[in-house]
């Protein structure tokens, strides 16, 4: 049984292909994935206008334990992740 738990923070303007592909591959591998938005809105508009809905906010998961954090790229999403002190 796999107990891995991965956090995928989703920022406005993230690259939708990078976000959705890594989430899909991890879930197919039996890994628990938690998506979290950087702000109070769970609705994320990705770099090409696709709308994604995060499961939680980053503030809601700050005290949770994760095996890994995966940061989707894309601009300006990667810049927002880089600027957020909770990610660092």
C-alpha atoms as one frame of an Amber mdcrd trajectory, in Angstrom:
protein
   0.000   0.000   0.000   1.341   3.399  -1.026   1.137   6.105   1.653   2.660
   8.865  -0.474   0.817  12.174  -0.424   1.767  14.896  -2.907   0.873  18.576
  -2.842   0.387  20.357  -6.167  -0.038  24.095  -5.560  -1.963  25.766  -8.378
  -1.290  29.418  -9.137  -3.193  31.684 -11.486  -1.573  31.397 -14.915  -0.020
  27.968 -14.372   0.547  25.778 -17.429  -2.535  23.565 -17.570  -0.779  20.716
 -19.370   1.933  20.533 -16.712  -0.567  20.675 -13.856  -3.088  18.170 -15.207
  -0.513  15.715 -16.578   1.438  15.389 -13.331  -1.775  15.088 -11.303  -3.068
  12.374 -13.649   0.183  10.381 -13.628   0.470  10.462  -9.849  -3.146   9.413
  -9.326  -2.759   6.568 -11.841   0.260   5.461  -9.813  -1.872   5.183  -6.697
  -0.513   8.316  -5.054  -2.786  10.658  -3.139  -2.692  14.127  -4.704  -3.930
  17.305  -3.042  -4.292  20.410  -5.188  -4.260  23.765  -3.432  -4.774  27.306
  -4.682  -2.506  30.070  -3.460  -5.394  32.355  -2.532  -8.884  32.001  -1.079
 -10.475  31.297  -4.470 -10.174  27.660  -5.514 -10.905  28.589  -9.138  -7.673
  28.862 -11.144  -7.469  30.289 -14.643  -4.496  28.610 -16.300  -2.166  30.157
 -18.886  -4.370  29.267 -21.876  -7.647  30.199 -20.198  -8.611  26.701 -19.028
 -10.252  26.844 -15.617  -9.122  24.410 -12.936 -10.629  23.961  -9.481  -8.272
  23.253  -6.590  -9.426  20.899  -3.843  -8.207  23.135  -1.030  -6.415  26.415
  -0.404  -2.754  26.530   0.536  -3.639  27.962   3.945  -5.878  24.935   4.591
  -3.023  22.468   4.014  -0.125  24.334   5.618  -0.049  21.989   8.624  -0.447
  18.787   6.594   2.494  16.490   5.875   3.397  15.706   2.263   5.923  13.304
   0.759   6.582  15.709  -2.088   5.535  19.060  -3.520   5.260  19.371  -7.312
   5.268  22.885  -8.775   3.671  23.210 -12.224   5.403  25.731 -14.471   3.990
  28.247 -16.894   3.908  32.003 -16.715   2.864  33.930 -14.802   2.012  31.005
 -12.485   5.633  30.057 -11.818   6.372  33.646 -10.829   3.484  33.608  -8.338
   4.774  30.341  -6.835   8.271  31.818  -6.587   6.988  34.945  -4.829   4.847
  33.077  -2.278   6.800  32.613   0.975   4.598  29.660   1.967   6.024  27.698
  -0.954   9.643  28.475  -0.108
